[in-house]
Amino acid sequence: MNKILLVEDESSIRGFLRINFERNGFKVLEAESGEEGLRIAAIEKPDVAILDVMLPGIDGFKVCEELRKIFPAIGIMMLTARGQDMDKIMGLEYGADDYVIKPFNPIEVTLRVKALLRRLDEKDEEINEELIESPPFKIDTYAQKLFKNNIEIDVTPKEYMLMKIFIENPGKAFSRDELLNLAWGYNFVGDPKIVDVNIRRLRSKVEENASEPKYIETIWGTGYRWRK
């Protein structure tokens, strides 16, 4: 069940929005001020926040900015009574995904929230497709970066290629020639021992103890294997 956080100081607006969201299967959380909204968000971790621009205490823009820092993936919709372009622009600059001008139809708001959630789900799928994981390691194929325990490891392009080959093929034994062809290309002209040199460097970066590797195993007489 998706959670919706309504941060609106007018109880009548919260009321008819709550009724429509609950009818559509959402769990609704309510707050009358920005401070209260941030407190509830920290506890409940909502999927979408709907924020009135004009709130007692800190305004909706500040709440939007703080929520975006804490929950980068949250969906945020702003409510504005004025309909001025500056409100719309400021909301988007602070990290809002959408905005609605008062007065509005609560059914339209519900439909727009559903559309926002679909966009967020599609975005998550795209991000997941760009990540290859073998805990504690993670490869971001879009940025071509390697992480261990969510901390980036500085690797060369060839070291990155070797890690990608290993993590995509756990348990598979690769000969030195196979790794050479896959990472350096079939037209590579040079000493095949370059594979061993790069494996040693890579182990020094990814293993807790490079002399006793537990991730990149040596297959004597053959090559190397990524331990499942």
C-alpha positions as CSV (number, residue, x, y, z in Angstrom):
1,M,0.0,0.0,0.0
2,N,1.4,3.4,-1.1
3,K,1.7,6.1,1.6
4,I,0.6,9.6,0.9
5,L,1.7,12.5,3.2
6,L,-0.7,15.5,3.0
7,V,0.9,18.6,4.5
8,E,-1.9,21.2,4.4
9,D,-3.1,23.6,7.1
10,E,-6.8,23.6,5.9
11,S,-8.6,20.6,7.3
12,S,-11.3,20.7,4.7
13,I,-8.8,20.3,1.9
14,R,-7.1,17.5,3.7
15,G,-10.4,15.9,4.3
16,F,-11.6,15.6,0.7
17,L,-8.2,14.6,-0.5
18,R,-8.0,11.9,2.2
19,I,-11.4,10.5,1.2
20,N,-10.3,10.1,-2.5
21,F,-6.9,8.6,-1.7
22,E,-8.4,6.1,0.8
23,R,-11.0,5.1,-1.8
24,N,-8.1,4.3,-4.2
25,G,-6.2,2.2,-1.7
26,F,-3.7,4.7,-0.3
27,K,-2.6,5.0,3.3
28,V,-3.0,8.7,4.1
29,L,-0.8,10.6,6.6
30,E,-1.8,14.2,7.6
31,A,0.1,17.2,8.9
32,E,-1.0,20.8,9.5
33,S,2.5,22.3,9.4
34,G,5.8,21.9,7.6
35,E,7.6,20.9,10.8
36,E,5.0,18.2,11.6
37,G,5.2,17.0,8.0
38,L,8.9,16.5,8.2
39,R,8.6,14.7,11.6
40,I,5.9,12.3,10.2
41,A,8.0,11.7,7.0
42,A,11.0,10.7,9.0
43,I,9.0,8.1,10.8
44,E,6.6,6.8,8.1
45,K,8.8,7.3,4.9
46,P,5.9,8.1,2.5
47,D,6.0,7.3,-1.2
48,V,4.5,10.7,-2.2
49,A,4.2,14.0,-0.3
50,I,1.6,16.7,-1.3
51,L,2.7,20.0,0.1
52,D,0.7,23.3,0.3
53,V,3.0,26.2,-0.5
54,M,1.6,28.5,2.2
55,L,2.1,26.7,5.5
56,P,2.4,28.0,9.1
57,G,6.1,27.9,10.2
58,I,8.4,26.7,7.4
59,D,6.7,27.0,4.0
60,G,6.1,24.2,1.4
61,F,9.2,25.0,-0.6
62,K,11.5,24.5,2.4
63,V,9.7,21.2,3.2
64,C,10.1,20.1,-0.4
65,E,13.8,20.9,-0.2
66,E,14.3,19.0,3.0
67,L,12.3,16.0,1.9
68,R,14.3,15.8,-1.3
69,K,17.6,15.7,0.6
70,I,16.3,13.0,3.0
71,F,14.4,10.9,0.5
72,P,15.8,11.4,-3.1
73,A,13.3,9.0,-4.6
74,I,10.1,10.4,-3.0
75,G,7.4,11.9,-5.3
76,I,6.5,15.5,-4.4
77,M,3.5,17.5,-5.5
78,M,3.0,21.2,-4.6
79,L,-0.4,22.9,-4.0
80,T,-0.6,26.6,-4.7
81,A,-3.6,28.9,-4.3
82,R,-2.1,31.7,-6.3
83,G,-1.3,30.0,-9.6
84,Q,1.6,32.3,-10.2
85,D,4.4,31.2,-12.5
86,M,6.9,32.0,-9.8
87,D,5.4,29.5,-7.5
88,K,5.5,26.8,-10.1
89,I,9.1,27.5,-11.0
90,M,10.2,27.7,-7.4
91,G,8.5,24.4,-6.6
92,L,10.3,22.6,-9.4
93,E,13.6,24.2,-8.5
94,Y,13.3,22.9,-4.9
95,G,12.8,19.4,-6.2
96,A,9.0,19.1,-6.8
97,D,7.8,16.6,-9.5
98,D,4.4,18.2,-10.1
99,Y,2.2,21.1,-9.0
100,V,-1.6,21.7,-8.8
101,I,-3.3,25.0,-8.6
102,K,-6.2,25.6,-6.2
103,P,-9.1,25.2,-6.5
104,F,-8.7,21.7,-7.9
105,N,-10.6,18.5,-8.5
106,P,-9.5,15.8,-5.9
107,I,-10.1,13.1,-8.5
108,E,-7.6,14.8,-10.8
109,V,-5.0,15.0,-8.0
110,T,-5.5,11.3,-7.3
111,L,-4.9,10.5,-11.0
112,R,-1.8,12.7,-11.2
113,V,-0.4,11.0,-8.1
114,K,-0.9,7.6,-9.7
115,A,0.8,8.8,-12.8
116,L,3.7,10.2,-10.7
117,L,4.1,6.8,-9.0
118,R,4.2,5.0,-12.3
119,R,7.0,7.4,-13.5
120,L,8.9,6.7,-10.3
121,D,8.5,3.0,-10.7
122,E,9.8,3.2,-14.3
123,K,12.7,5.2,-13.1
124,D,13.6,2.7,-10.5
125,E,13.5,-0.1,-13.1
126,E,15.8,1.9,-15.4
127,I,18.2,2.4,-12.5
128,N,18.1,-1.2,-11.5
129,E,18.9,-2.3,-15.1
130,E,22.0,-0.1,-14.9
131,L,23.2,-1.8,-11.7
132,I,25.0,-5.2,-11.4
133,E,25.3,-6.4,-7.9
134,S,27.3,-9.1,-6.1
135,P,27.3,-8.0,-2.5
136,P,29.2,-6.2,-1.1
137,F,30.0,-5.1,-4.7
138,K,27.9,-3.0,-7.1
139,I,28.7,-1.9,-10.6
140,D,27.0,1.2,-12.1
141,T,27.2,0.4,-15.9
142,Y,25.9,3.8,-16.8
143,A,28.7,5.7,-15.0
144,Q,31.1,2.8,-15.2
145,K,31.9,2.9,-11.5
146,L,32.6,0.2,-9.0
147,F,31.4,0.3,-5.4
148,K,32.1,-1.8,-2.3
149,N,29.7,-1.4,0.6
150,N,28.4,1.7,-1.3
151,I,31.8,3.3,-1.3
152,E,33.3,4.0,-4.7
153,I,36.6,2.1,-5.6
154,D,38.9,3.9,-7.9
155,V,39.7,1.5,-10.8
156,T,41.2,1.8,-14.2
157,P,39.0,1.0,-17.3
158,K,40.5,-2.5,-17.7
159,E,40.1,-3.2,-14.0
160,Y,36.4,-2.1,-14.3
161,M,36.0,-4.4,-17.3
162,L,37.5,-7.4,-15.4
163,M,35.2,-6.8,-12.5
164,K,32.2,-6.5,-14.8
165,I,33.1,-9.8,-16.5
166,F,33.6,-11.5,-13.1
167,I,30.4,-10.2,-11.4
168,E,28.3,-11.0,-14.5
169,N,29.6,-14.6,-14.5
170,P,29.9,-15.8,-10.9
171,G,31.5,-19.2,-10.5
172,K,32.7,-19.4,-14.1
173,A,36.4,-20.2,-14.6
174,F,38.0,-17.9,-17.2
175,S,41.4,-18.7,-18.8
176,R,43.9,-15.9,-19.2
177,D,43.3,-15.8,-22.9
178,E,39.5,-15.5,-22.4
179,L,40.0,-12.5,-20.1
180,L,42.5,-11.0,-22.5
181,N,40.1,-11.2,-25.4
182,L,37.1,-10.0,-23.4
183,A,38.8,-7.0,-21.7
184,W,41.5,-6.1,-24.2
185,G,40.1,-7.3,-27.4
186,Y,40.9,-10.0,-29.9
187,N,43.4,-7.7,-31.7
188,F,45.5,-7.0,-28.6
189,V,49.2,-7.2,-29.3
190,G,51.3,-7.5,-26.2
191,D,52.3,-9.6,-23.2
192,P,49.4,-11.9,-22.0
193,K,50.9,-11.5,-18.5
194,I,49.1,-8.1,-18.5
195,V,46.1,-10.0,-17.2
196,D,47.9,-11.2,-14.1
197,V,49.3,-7.7,-13.5
198,N,45.8,-6.2,-13.6
199,I,44.3,-9.0,-11.4
200,R,47.0,-8.3,-8.8
201,R,46.1,-4.6,-8.8
202,L,42.4,-5.3,-8.7
203,R,42.8,-7.6,-5.7
204,S,44.7,-4.9,-3.9
205,K,41.6,-2.7,-4.2
206,V,38.7,-5.1,-3.7
207,E,40.1,-7.8,-1.4
208,E,40.5,-7.4,2.4
209,N,43.7,-9.4,2.1
210,A,45.1,-9.5,-1.4
211,S,47.5,-12.4,-0.5
212,E,44.5,-14.5,0.6
213,P,41.8,-13.5,-1.9
214,K,38.2,-14.5,-1.2
215,Y,36.5,-13.0,-4.2
216,I,38.9,-13.4,-7.2
217,E,40.1,-17.0,-7.0
218,T,43.1,-18.4,-8.9
219,I,42.4,-21.5,-10.9
220,W,45.8,-23.0,-11.2
221,G,46.8,-23.9,-14.7
222,T,43.7,-22.1,-16.1
223,G,43.1,-18.5,-14.9
224,Y,40.6,-16.9,-12.5
225,R,37.1,-17.2,-11.2
226,W,34.7,-15.0,-9.2
227,R,33.6,-16.9,-6.2
228,K,29.8,-17.2,-5.9
